């Protein structure tokens, strides 16, 4: 899959950000090298997404491993940024994190203030997702996992959950990052997960108040 396809034009019929918008909600899309983060952000953004794609050069030989994606010609070196207007007052900001280990130092700042995260995985390279999940858990950032299908998946969803040691309450969904509707469903799954967590926290708080003398 070619991540550089995110350089899309402003979608027709989309109005610029309204002056009434005063609630900005941040979501991070994170995962290993070349799993499709830039493509997913570009698929759902209502604006021409900002990206920091640079051409891969000989300097990356021995540093980045493009063996699983031999046709990849560019890579994110800072972050991707997209936007979705949810209502007159609420706007969703999407940040795509760089996947290479040499850029992991940027993750802590990208995670700061995020409501939640989407961990995008390629079943051919599941081991690249372990550090991603570890960092999100360290920050206490809620997340879901999306299996990005590049064709025939090499592992089923149950196998992915087992390999990543995901708790049952962490949603695991399928997607095609190139497809706008599919990418939207990933974000909807994350929002539902966040809503479920808030409701559970409220119930726990109410129960604690009832038992407190």
C-alpha positions in Angstrom: 0.0 0.0 0.0 1.3 3.4 -0.9 1.2 5.8 2.1 2.0 8.8 -0.1 -1.6 8.7 -1.4 -2.6 11.0 1.5 -1.9 14.1 -0.6 -5.6 14.7 -1.4 -7.5 17.8 -2.3 -10.2 19.5 -0.2 -13.2 17.3 -0.5 -16.0 19.0 -2.5 -19.0 20.3 -0.5 -17.0 20.7 2.7 -17.2 24.1 4.4 -14.2 25.5 6.2 -14.1 25.3 10.0 -17.0 27.3 11.6 -16.3 30.2 13.9 -18.6 28.5 16.4 -16.3 25.5 16.9 -14.8 25.7 20.4 -14.2 22.1 21.3 -11.2 20.4 19.7 -10.8 16.7 20.4 -7.6 15.0 19.6 -7.1 11.4 18.4 -3.8 9.8 17.5 -3.3 7.1 14.8 -0.2 5.1 15.7 1.6 1.9 14.7 4.6 0.4 13.0 6.5 1.6 10.0 4.4 1.7 6.8 1.2 0.2 8.3 -1.0 2.9 6.6 -1.3 5.7 9.2 -0.8 8.5 6.7 -3.3 6.9 4.3 -6.0 6.5 7.0 -5.7 10.1 8.1 -5.9 11.2 4.5 -8.9 9.0 3.8 -11.2 10.6 6.4 -9.9 14.2 6.7 -12.3 16.8 5.3 -9.3 19.1 4.6 -6.2 18.5 2.5 -4.2 16.7 5.2 -0.9 18.1 6.4 1.8 15.5 6.2 5.6 15.4 6.6 6.3 12.8 4.0 9.9 12.7 2.8 11.4 10.5 0.1 13.3 7.5 1.4 17.0 7.7 0.6 20.1 5.6 1.1 20.5 7.2 4.5 17.7 5.0 5.7 19.4 1.7 4.6 20.0 -0.4 7.7 17.9 1.9 9.8 14.4 1.4 8.4 13.2 -2.0 7.2 11.1 -1.7 4.0 11.3 -5.4 3.2 7.6 -6.0 3.8 6.7 -2.9 1.7 9.2 -2.9 -1.2 7.2 -0.3 -3.2 7.2 2.3 -0.5 9.0 5.4 -1.6 8.3 8.0 1.2 7.9 8.0 4.9 6.5 10.3 7.7 9.3 12.1 9.6 7.2 14.1 12.1 3.4 13.6 12.0 0.3 13.7 9.8 -2.6 16.0 10.6 -6.3 15.9 9.5 -9.6 17.3 10.7 -13.2 16.2 10.9 -16.1 18.6 11.8 -18.5 16.7 14.0 -20.9 19.6 14.7 -21.0 23.4 14.8 -19.2 23.2 18.1 -17.1 20.1 18.0 -14.1 19.3 15.8 -12.0 16.1 15.7 -8.3 16.5 15.1 -6.3 13.5 13.8 -2.6 13.1 14.3 -0.7 10.3 12.6 2.5 9.3 14.4 5.7 8.3 12.6 6.3 4.6 12.9 10.1 4.2 12.8 12.0 3.7 16.0 14.2 6.7 15.4 11.1 8.9 15.7 9.5 7.4 18.8 10.8 10.3 20.9 7.9 12.3 19.3 5.2 10.0 20.6 5.0 11.3 24.1 4.1 14.8 22.9 1.7 13.5 20.3 -0.1 11.4 23.0 -0.4 14.4 25.3 -4.0 15.6 25.5 -5.3 12.8 23.3 -8.7 11.4 24.1 -7.7 8.1 22.6 -5.7 6.3 19.9 -6.1 3.9 17.0 -3.3 1.3 16.8 -3.0 0.3 13.1 -1.4 -3.1 12.6 -0.1 -5.1 9.6 -0.5 -8.8 10.3 2.8 -9.5 8.5 4.6 -7.4 11.2 2.6 -7.7 14.4 5.7 -7.5 16.6 6.1 -3.8 15.6 2.9 -3.1 17.5 4.1 -4.2 20.9 6.0 -1.1 21.8 3.1 1.1 20.5 0.7 -0.6 22.9 3.1 -0.5 25.7 3.5 3.3 25.4 -0.2 3.9 25.2 -0.7 1.8 28.3 2.1 3.7 30.1 0.3 7.0 29.3 -3.1 5.6 30.3 -4.4 6.5 26.8 -7.5 4.4 25.8 -7.1 2.7 22.4 -8.5 0.3 19.9 -6.6 -1.9 17.4 -7.5 -1.9 13.7 -6.2 -4.6 11.4 -5.4 -2.9 8.1 -6.0 -5.3 5.3 -3.5 -5.1 2.4 -5.2 -8.0 0.7 -5.5 -11.4 2.3 -4.7 -11.1 6.0 -2.1 -13.6 7.2 -3.7 -13.9 10.7 -7.3 -13.9 11.9 -8.6 -11.5 14.4 -8.5 -14.0 17.2 -4.8 -14.7 16.4 -4.1 -11.0 16.3 -5.7 -10.5 19.8 -3.7 -13.4 21.2 -0.4 -12.3 19.6 -0.8 -8.8 21.0 -2.1 -10.1 24.3 -5.1 -7.7 24.1 -7.6 -7.6 27.0 -11.1 -8.5 26.0 -12.3 -5.0 26.6 -10.0 -3.5 23.9 -11.9 -3.5 20.6 -10.2 -5.1 17.6 -11.6 -4.2 14.2 -10.9 -4.7 10.5 -10.3 -1.9 8.1 -9.0 -0.8 4.7 -7.2 2.5 5.4 -7.6 3.5 1.7 -11.4 3.4 2.0 -13.0 6.5 3.5 -16.1 4.6 4.9 -13.9 1.9 6.3 -11.6 4.4 8.0 -14.7 6.3 9.4 -15.9 3.0 11.0 -12.6 2.7 12.8 -13.0 6.2 14.4 -16.6 5.4 15.3 -15.4 2.2 17.0 -12.9 4.3 19.0 -15.6 6.9 20.0 -17.9 4.1 21.2 -15.1 2.6 23.2 -14.4 5.9 24.9 -18.1 6.4 25.6 -18.2 2.9 27.2 -15.3 3.7 29.4 -16.8 7.0 30.5 -20.1 5.2 31.4 -18.2 2.5 33.3 -16.3 5.1 35.3 -19.5 7.0 36.1 -21.2 3.8 37.3 -18.1 2.9 39.5 -18.2 6.4 40.9 -21.9 6.3 41.7 -21.4 2.9 43.4 -18.6 4.2 45.5 -20.7 7.1 46.7 -23.5 4.8 47.7 -21.2 2.7 49.8 -19.4 5.6 51.4 -20.8 6.4 54.9 
